[in-house]
Amino acid sequence: MAQLTAPLGTALDPCCVTGDPAGAEPATAAIDDERLASMAKALGHPARVKILRLLAERQACVTGDLVAELPLAQSTISEHLRILRQAGLIQGEIEGPRTSYCVDRAGLAALRYAVTSL
């Protein structure tokens, strides 16, 4: 398996610095059913769950590294990343010819809070 660009314990990409996820909980109380459904739908595909797990484990990476890690075509991974980004579960920053993706900690905290409050 290929090593992604930022293993645990290394500096985070600027797109991954979003503040304290624990501090996001009061703001997530207002998450609406439509946003929760969108996030749940985004997680409804095993490849997207795997991508989210990889990003959370390594805290940052670029699309090319995901292609080396998963048995999917570049275009398929790009589509899964687009869906996760639209749902607010990941974020990305363009860095030259590549986009660096990472978990959106506030989005993940919002999802966690919304699911536990069901």
ABEGO torsion letter per residue (X at the ends): XBBBABBBGBBBBAAABAEBAAAAAAAAAABBAAAAAAAAAAAABAAAAAAAAAAAAAGBBBAAAAAAABBBBAAAAAAAAAAAAAAGABBBBBBEABBBBBBBAAAAAAAAAAAAAX
